[in-house]
Amino acid sequence: MPPTISDPVTWQQAEILMQPAFIRLVDNIRKELEISSWKGNYQDVTVWNPDTTDEVKTLVTQLLKELESATPEQALKIRQNLAELPTPQPGYHLCLQRQGKEINIDMWELCYQICFLDYSSTKNSDVAIDNTLLDDTGDVDWHNLDEKTKGIVKQVFAELPD
């Protein structure tokens, strides 16, 4: 799930870092895949809050489908119903395959690990930006961003099963 950010400065810094971090992440994964026996592709996925029941997921999915062909009056009612239900977030996964094994890796989770200090998807506390990824003017420090990204990508590939 996305990290909790309550500080406006952290939010602004995250906006500066997330896109460059994602781009560097994809590029470094490409480089690792070139020398790896793993094959990879990317998939768009729907990410739900972990406590969302299957029934609620089905209901939300059904309402979203109905919304596509609803009349304006029906659409208003559907949107009112949806406003009271959990909303899934778009996700993006790296799907790695080798010798019948498949591993799915959440790209946004990796991005959060790059951009934030001590980020953990299991902790529900405010995050702090890794300020080493920003230069003195508040812009992206490309060297540090690339080095941290390389390290995280190398760690992901090192932890893959043999």
N, C-alpha and C positions, 0 to 999 in steps of 0.2 A: 504494500500500500504506500501511497505517497507520504513523504515525511511531514511531520507537523512543523509548520513555520508560523510563529506568532509575531515575530519581530519584523517590521517593515524593511529594515536595512538588510536583514538576511534574505528576505523575499527578493529585494532588488538585486542583490548579489547572485542569488540563484538564477534569476532571469538572465543575467549576464553570462553565467557559466554553463547552464544546461545544454544549450544547443551546441556550443563548441565541444563540450565534453562528449555529447552523443556522437558527433561527427568523428572525433578522434577515436572513440570506442569502436565504431563500425570499421574505421580504417585499420586499427590495430588488430581487430579480430580477422579481417581479411588477410593481413600479413601472416598471422598465426595459422590460418587455414591453409595458406599456400605451402607451408612446410609440415603440416600435420596430416595424419592418416584419417582424420575426421572430416566429414563433409558437412556443410552447414547451409541452412537457408533461414529466412526470416518469416514470421507469421504475425499478423495482427490477431490479437486475442482480446477477450472481454474479461476484465478483472473485477471481481465482486468483493465486497467487504467479507471477511472470513465468517462472520456470523449470519450471513444471508442464507436463508433456507432455500432448498430446491423449489419449493412451492412459490416462494416470492420471486425467484429468478424466472420461473416459467410465466408467472403473471406479468412481470415487467416486460419480458420478451414478447408475450402475446399482445400487450397494450401497445408496444412500440410498432409492432407489425400492423395492428389495426389503425394506428395513427397515419400510416402511409396512404391509406385510401379513404380516410374519414372525411365527412362533410365538415364545414367549419364549426357547426354546433357540436357534432360528435367529437371533433378534435379538442374543443374546449374542455369537455367532460373528461376525455382521456388524459389531457395534460394535468387537470386537477387531481385525478387519481394518481398519476405518475409523481406528482409533487410530494405525495405522502409516502412514497416508496423509496427504497434505496436505489441509487443510480450507479450503474456499473461505470468503470473507468476504462478508457481504451488502453490496451497494453501492446507490447511488441516483444516477441520472444525470438531468441536464437535457438534453432532446432538443430542439434548436432547428431549425426548418425555415423556409426561404424560397426561393422560385423554384427548386425542385428540389434545393436544397442542404440537407444535414442535418449538424449538428454535435452531438456528444455531449460533455457536460461532466460530469466527476465532481464531484458536490456535496461529498463528503467531502474531496476534495483542496482544494477552495476553502475549506472550513471549517478545514482544517489551516493553510492560508495565513493565514487570519484569526487563529487562536489562537496560532500559533507564530512566533517570529522566524526569518526567513530559511529558511522551510520549502521543501524541494525534494523531490519524489517520487523524484528520481534519486540523491539522497544517502542513504546508509544510516548516518546518525549520530544520536546523541541530539539531541532537539529541546529548545528552551527556550521557555517561555511568554513571550508579549509582555506584560510586566507593566504596560504602559500601559492594558491592558484591565481591570485590577483596581484598585479603589480602596484607600485606606489600611487598610481593615478586611478586605481580601481578597475583597470582593464584586465583582460585575460593575460596571464603570464603563460605564454604558449609552451615554453620549455618545461616548466613544472607540470602543466596540465598533461603534456605528452608523456612525461616520465611516470607520473602517477597512473595514467591510463595504461601504459605498457606494463607496469607492475601488476595491476589488477587483472589484465587480460592474461598475462603469463601465469598468474596464480590460478585462474579459472582452468586453463588448459593443463596445468600441472596436476590439478585435482581430479581430472577426468579418469575414469576407470581404464585399466590396461586392456 
